[in-house]
Amino acid sequence: MRGVRIVLTQPQPRCAALAQALRARGHEVVALPVRHLTPLAAQSPAAEALAASREADWLIFVSPGAVEAALPVLLAQPGGWQPRAGLAMIGPGTATALRDRGLDPEALALRWCLPESPPFDAGALIAQPPFDRPAGLRMMVLRGERGRDDWIDTLRARGAQLSVVAVHQATALSLPRADLSRAADWLVRPADGPPAVFVFTARDAIEQLAEALPEAGRALALALTVHPRLAEALRQRGWARVRLIEPGEAGLLAALESGAREGIDAGGSARSS
């Protein structure tokens, strides 16, 4: 497929790595990350908490960022890390992050749990066994410093013995003027080059770019996102053509090379979510 223009908003350093992979495939990319994720897993108190992971029945990785921050520390534990715990993931992007770092639950015959279909979120995970009836199970949630607590409260109310470990922290980033200007040009002058696609994986990126980019052009531009709640937030901000994709690099590439790719060329006929 010929290259398209892609605006990425994922956190750093993931955004930079994804931009490099897409450019290698012939796409033009503007990276507009609104956050930088800094690992905390090797520092106290996270490191002490992770040392107890051997006693957990389930480890729950809430995002690729949690995998990137926590897994090196887990694997570096004295004597190596041989998890007796099951591994739970919110979505396929998190599962891919584990496999990319040499931890494939299926290949290693580990217990694992992942929502079978969209929406890929914590609510879908805890609707599945054993999280629907977790009484007495010891669970460790690996996530950032901030996040939704409603599903964690639900697990505790169901009887789970649950600890939460913050393995990374987010720092807000300023958006470079030159990159913003380039993305704005792609948005308001789509006829000047290949079609443009805007990729959103978090609410803060939607809100920040809504303030930073012109509203003109949003009705025609294609926005890709990973969850129905984010799709609705995009529509409220004027993005009329919104398409749901699977999380992670593989989901984005599949969308570009199949249905989303056809929607770009159709100039407005993409199937909206």
C-alpha positions in Angstrom: 0.0 0.0 0.0 1.2 3.5 -0.7 2.0 5.7 2.3 -0.4 7.8 4.2 0.0 10.6 6.7 -0.4 9.5 10.3 -0.6 11.6 13.4 0.2 9.6 16.6 -0.7 10.7 20.1 0.5 7.7 22.2 2.7 8.4 25.2 6.5 8.5 24.9 8.6 6.5 24.5 6.1 4.2 22.8 5.1 7.0 20.3 8.7 7.4 19.0 9.1 3.6 18.5 5.8 3.4 16.6 6.6 6.4 14.5 9.9 4.8 13.5 8.2 1.6 12.5 5.6 3.4 10.4 8.1 5.5 8.7 10.0 2.4 7.8 6.8 1.2 6.0 6.7 4.4 3.9 4.3 6.5 5.9 4.6 10.2 6.8 4.3 10.5 10.6 3.8 13.4 13.0 4.3 12.5 16.7 2.2 14.5 19.1 2.5 12.7 22.5 0.9 14.5 25.4 2.6 12.4 28.1 5.9 10.7 28.9 5.9 7.5 30.9 8.8 7.1 33.3 9.3 3.7 34.9 9.0 3.4 38.7 9.2 -0.4 39.0 12.9 -0.5 40.0 12.4 2.1 42.7 11.0 1.8 46.2 8.2 1.1 47.0 7.3 -0.5 43.7 10.4 -2.8 43.7 9.5 -4.1 47.2 6.0 -4.8 46.1 7.0 -6.6 42.9 9.2 -8.9 45.0 6.0 -10.3 46.4 4.7 -11.2 42.9 5.8 -14.8 43.4 3.0 -15.1 45.9 0.2 -13.8 43.7 -2.3 -15.9 42.0 -2.8 -13.4 39.2 -0.8 -10.5 37.9 -2.9 -7.9 36.0 -1.1 -5.7 33.5 -3.3 -2.9 32.5 -1.4 -1.5 29.5 1.7 -1.9 27.4 3.3 0.8 29.5 2.9 -1.4 32.6 4.6 -4.3 30.8 7.4 -2.1 29.7 8.0 -0.7 33.2 7.4 -3.8 35.3 8.6 -6.8 33.3 12.4 -6.0 33.3 12.3 -5.8 37.1 10.3 -9.0 37.4 12.7 -10.9 35.1 15.8 -9.5 37.0 14.7 -10.9 40.4 17.3 -13.1 42.2 17.2 -16.6 40.9 15.1 -15.5 37.9 11.4 -15.1 37.7 9.3 -18.2 37.3 5.7 -16.9 37.7 3.3 -19.2 39.4 0.7 -16.5 38.8 -1.7 -16.3 35.9 -1.1 -13.3 33.7 -4.1 -11.1 32.9 -4.1 -8.4 30.2 -6.7 -5.7 29.4 -6.2 -5.9 25.6 -4.2 -7.4 22.8 -1.7 -4.5 22.8 -0.6 -5.5 26.3 -0.4 -9.2 25.2 1.8 -8.2 22.3 4.1 -6.2 24.7 4.6 -9.3 26.8 5.4 -11.5 23.8 7.8 -8.9 22.4 9.7 -9.1 25.6 9.9 -12.9 25.5 7.0 -13.8 27.7 4.4 -15.6 25.7 1.8 -17.1 28.1 0.7 -19.7 25.5 4.2 -20.8 24.6 5.2 -21.1 28.2 2.0 -22.9 29.2 1.1 -20.2 31.7 -2.4 -19.4 32.9 -3.6 -16.2 31.2 -6.7 -14.2 30.6 -7.6 -11.6 28.0 -11.0 -10.2 26.9 -12.0 -12.2 23.8 -13.5 -9.3 21.9 -13.9 -5.5 22.1 -14.3 -3.4 24.1 -10.9 -4.2 25.5 -11.1 -2.7 29.0 -11.0 -3.6 32.7 -14.8 -4.1 32.7 -14.6 -6.8 30.1 -11.7 -8.5 31.9 -13.4 -8.8 35.3 -16.6 -10.2 33.6 -14.5 -13.4 32.8 -13.5 -16.3 35.0 -11.9 -16.2 37.5 -12.4 -12.5 38.0 -16.1 -12.8 38.0 -15.8 -14.8 41.2 -12.3 -14.0 42.7 -13.0 -14.6 46.4 -9.8 -15.6 48.1 -7.5 -15.1 45.1 -4.4 -13.0 45.6 -4.1 -10.4 42.7 -1.6 -7.7 41.9 -2.5 -4.9 39.5 0.4 -3.3 37.7 -0.4 0.1 36.3 0.5 3.8 36.3 0.2 6.2 39.3 -3.2 7.2 38.1 -6.1 5.2 36.7 -9.7 4.1 37.2 -10.4 2.4 40.5 -14.0 1.3 40.0 -13.1 -2.1 38.7 -10.5 -2.6 41.4 -13.1 -1.8 44.0 -15.4 -4.3 42.3 -12.8 -7.1 42.6 -12.2 -6.3 46.3 -16.0 -6.3 46.9 -16.1 -9.8 45.3 -13.5 -11.0 47.8 -10.2 -10.7 46.0 -7.1 -10.0 48.0 -5.8 -7.3 45.8 -2.7 -5.0 45.8 -2.1 -2.1 43.3 1.5 -1.3 42.3 2.3 1.9 40.4 5.1 0.9 38.0 5.3 4.1 36.0 4.4 7.8 36.3 3.1 10.2 33.6 4.6 13.6 32.9 2.7 16.1 30.7 4.5 17.1 27.5 4.3 20.3 25.5 3.4 19.9 21.9 6.0 21.3 19.5 4.7 24.1 17.4 6.3 22.8 14.2 4.7 19.4 14.6 1.3 21.0 15.5 1.5 23.2 12.4 2.2 20.2 10.2 -0.7 18.2 11.6 -3.0 21.2 11.2 -2.0 21.5 7.6 -2.8 17.8 7.0 -6.1 18.4 8.7 -7.4 21.5 6.9 -5.7 20.8 3.5 -6.2 17.1 2.8 -6.0 17.6 -1.0 -2.4 18.7 -0.8 -1.0 15.2 -0.3 -1.7 11.6 0.8 -4.8 11.2 3.1 -4.2 11.7 6.8 -5.2 9.5 9.8 -5.3 10.7 13.4 -4.7 8.0 16.1 -6.0 8.4 19.6 -5.6 6.0 22.5 -6.4 8.2 25.5 -8.8 10.9 26.6 -6.2 13.4 27.5 -4.8 13.4 24.0 -8.3 13.9 22.5 -8.9 16.9 24.8 -5.5 18.5 24.3 -5.4 18.2 20.6 -9.0 19.5 20.4 -7.7 22.7 21.8 -4.5 22.8 19.8 -5.8 21.8 16.3 -8.3 23.7 14.2 -11.8 22.4 14.1 -12.0 22.8 10.4 -11.3 19.5 8.7 -12.3 17.2 11.6 -15.6 16.3 9.9 -13.7 14.7 7.0 -10.5 13.5 8.6 -10.3 9.8 9.7 -9.8 9.2 13.4 -8.8 5.8 14.7 -9.3 4.9 18.4 -9.3 1.8 20.6 -12.5 2.1 22.7 -16.1 3.2 22.3 -15.8 5.8 25.1 -12.9 7.4 23.2 -14.9 7.2 20.0 -17.7 9.1 21.6 -15.3 11.7 23.0 -14.0 12.2 19.5 -17.4 12.7 18.0 -18.2 15.3 20.7 -15.1 17.2 19.6 -16.2 17.3 15.9 -14.5 14.1 14.5 -17.3 12.7 12.3 -15.4 9.8 10.8 -14.3 7.6 13.7 -13.2 4.0 13.4 -12.5 1.5 16.2 -9.3 -0.6 15.9 -7.6 -3.2 18.1 -5.0 -1.7 20.5 -1.3 -1.9 19.7 0.9 -1.6 16.6 -0.6 -4.7 15.0 -4.1 -3.3 15.3 -3.1 0.0 13.7 -1.3 -1.7 10.8 -4.2 -4.0 10.2 -6.5 -1.0 10.1 -4.3 0.9 7.7 -4.0 -2.1 5.4 -7.6 -3.2 5.3 -10.9 -1.5 6.1 -9.5 1.8 7.4 -7.3 2.0 4.3 -10.3 1.7 2.1 -12.1 4.3 4.2 -9.3 6.8 3.7 -9.4 6.5 -0.1 -13.1 6.7 -0.1 -13.0 10.2 1.2 -15.7 9.8 3.8 -17.2 6.3 3.4 -15.3 4.6 6.2 -17.5 2.6 8.5 -17.9 4.6 11.7 -17.9 3.0 15.1 
